[in-house]
Amino acid sequence: MNKKLNDIKTVYFIGIGGIGMSAIARFFKSRGVQVSGYDKTVTVLTRELEAAGIPVHYYEDVSQIPKYPDCVVYTPAIPATHQELLYYQTNGFDVVKRSDVLQLITESSFNICIAGTHGKTTITTMVAHILRDSGYGCNAFLGGIAVNYGTNFWASDNNVCVVEADEYDRSFLKLNPDVAIITAMDADHLDIYGTANAMEQAFIDFSGKIKPNGLLVSRFGLKRAGALKGDRQATYSLQNESADVYAENIKMMNGSYEFDVVWGEERIENIRLNMGGMHNVENAVAAIAVASSLEIDTEKIKAAVASFQGVKRRFEYIIKNDRLVFIDDYAHHPEELKALITGAKTLFREKKCTIIFQPHLYTRTRDLADGFAAVLDLADEVILLPIYPARELPIDGVSSEMILDKMNHAHKTVLSKEALMQWIENGFSKKLNKEFGEILITAGAGDIDMMVEPIKKILKEI
């Protein structure tokens, strides 16, 4: 970027409704900067931005845009032919990606950056919540909505930034962490990276961005872990005692967990996490490791973890009673779906588990169809929605049926959104198991979240 942060008085966002873009829009708004933006659809996020005093319009229209913004920020999901983007690019304006702005924001702060193909949103939010709740303080740039605060951004007088470090488009390589977490390096975004090896290399390069004497906390057992960089390193795990930090004495109680965290000679006992999914205990171990490295008081860490209400769409309980547990989750990769389904079935062992999954992207479906089929087979019944294309055009032969055909069990189907709602009303709700109860899961990174409230409304009435 050509400007310093304090020089920016007017900023325009193309794709302002994205979770990462909206966090930066809120950041500038908090600094008194004039903020406006475009997005192609009205969402809960864009409505909230408008309610916060940020004008948003929903169709490409050069007459609607600010004529002389100091900075124009766009998301890589925006097509190169977008009229507003082309106008600014061809007229000599400072047009940058979200990652460039994050680089500028974090140039002079102490940065805690959380990367990985799974778990990063939950861990980022956990870390930011612990720092905020304990009084340590931080500026938070989250990839999800923290249920505790109803937002994906907050500001602090303490010059510390907690940032979700996005691997898409290699964005995270523009960050310079003091503390970094790497949760996973599984193959994803192969439309960007080409090969799993190239993607793993990007994470290794990210670890090389850690400042001198900085700390890397990585999940124990990562492939190519020996290549990761960082002057100080620690590994974390759910229960593997070979890791530097791990959990012990895990107990399950009504969808919550109690456990101890062990780090060398140090031990924090009787931590309570009121959030479903054993993978979230492991996420908490990573967050607690970071908080401990900052020397935050142990009792404050425990109190913060106990008060953590989770992240919207991360193992989020929509309905939770003896008859029905309805969970919504952002899972869009086989490993995330595996953690989601096994977590739900472990917590609620006697309940039948039905999952409604909306695949995200044609390329991801094509590349990972075998993995999706294998993990969806873990559920008792599977309903697939058509693929959500996001930024992609259709690919011949790639559809939700591609996953369906690779699955082994019989209780599976592909339904349109309209047919799904009819099935919820006339099928699922009418046949609900009254003796043991049932689990219903909605999952995906597309627009399936827009169906959660309508489904909830029907199920609340049974």
C-alpha positions, 0 to 999 in steps of 0.5 A: 500500500502507498499510504500510512494507516493514519492517512486513510480517512475514506475507505471503500470495500468491494465485497464488504459482506465477507467475514474478514472484510467486515471485520476490517470495515468495523476497524476503520469505522471504530477509528472514525474513518468514513466507510462504505461498501458493495456486496452482491447479496443482503446478509445478516452481516451486511444488515449489521454493518448498515445498522452500525452506520456503514452504507452498503449497496448491492448492485454494481453501480459506479454512480453509487461509489465514493469518487475519491476514497483514500483506499479501496479494498477488495476480496479475491472472490470479486471477479476481475470484470467487476465494474466498480473494481475496474473503475478504481483500477483504471483511474489510478486509485490505491486498490488493495486486497484485505491481506494488504490492509491487515499487513498495514494494521499489524505493522507496529503491533504485537500480533497473535496469528492463528492459521490452519485449515481447520479450527482457526476461527474457534481458536482465534475467538477463544484467544481473543476472548481470554485476552478480553475477559481477563483484562489483558486486552486486544484488537480482534479480527475474527473469521466468525461471530463471537457469540459472547459479543455478537461481533467479529471485531473489537478494539482495545487500547492495548496494542495487541492484535489477535488475527485469523490468518487466512491461507486462501490466496496466500494472504497469511504470508503478509502477516508478521506474528509474535505468536503463531498457531498452526492447527492443520495443513490438510489439502485444501484450496487446490485451485490456488495451490495446485498440490498438497505439497505446495500448500504445506510449503505455504504454512512452513513459509508462514512459520518463517514470518514469526518475529525473532524470539517469537513463539510457534504453537503447532498441533502435534503430529503435523506432516512436515512438522520438522520443517516448521520455523520459529525460535521457540516452539511448542506442540499441543494435542488433545491427549497425546502426552508426547506433545508439550501441552495436552489435556488430561482427565477429560469428563463429559457432562451434558454437552460440556467438558471438564479437564486439566491442561498440562504443560511441562511441570505446570498444570491448570486443573478443572477447566470447564468448556461449555461447548460441544465437540471433543475437537474443541477441547483440543482447540481450548488447549491451544488457546490456553497455551497462548494465554499462558505464554502471555503470563495471564493469571491461571484463574482468569484463564479458567474463568474466561474459558468457562464463560466462552459461548463459542462462535456462530456456526461452530458446533452451535446449538440451535435447539438442545433438549431431550428430544432434539439436539439441532447443531449448525456448523461451518464444516466444509472439509472432510476433516471438519465434518469428521470432527463434527459428526463424531463429536455429536455422536460421542456427546449424544450416543443414543440419538440418531444422527441426521446431517444436512450438508451443502458442499462448497465449491465445485473444485473442492467437491471434485478434489475431496469427493472420496473423503466427503463420502467416507465421513458422511457415512459416519452419520445415520442419515445424510441429505445433500443440498446442491453445491454452493458455487461461490466464486466458481463456474460449474464443472462438467460431471461435478455435483452433489451426486458425485459424493452420494454415489461414493457413499456406502450406506443406504440412507442418503439423498440429494434434495433442493432447498425447497424439497428439504423444507418440505421434508423437515415439516412432513418427514423429519418432524413427524418421525422424531424418535420420542424415546431416545431423541435425535440429532439434526446437523446443518453443515456447510460454508455456503448459504445453508446458514440462511435455512437455520432459522426457518428449520428452527421455526418448524422444529420449535413447533413440534 
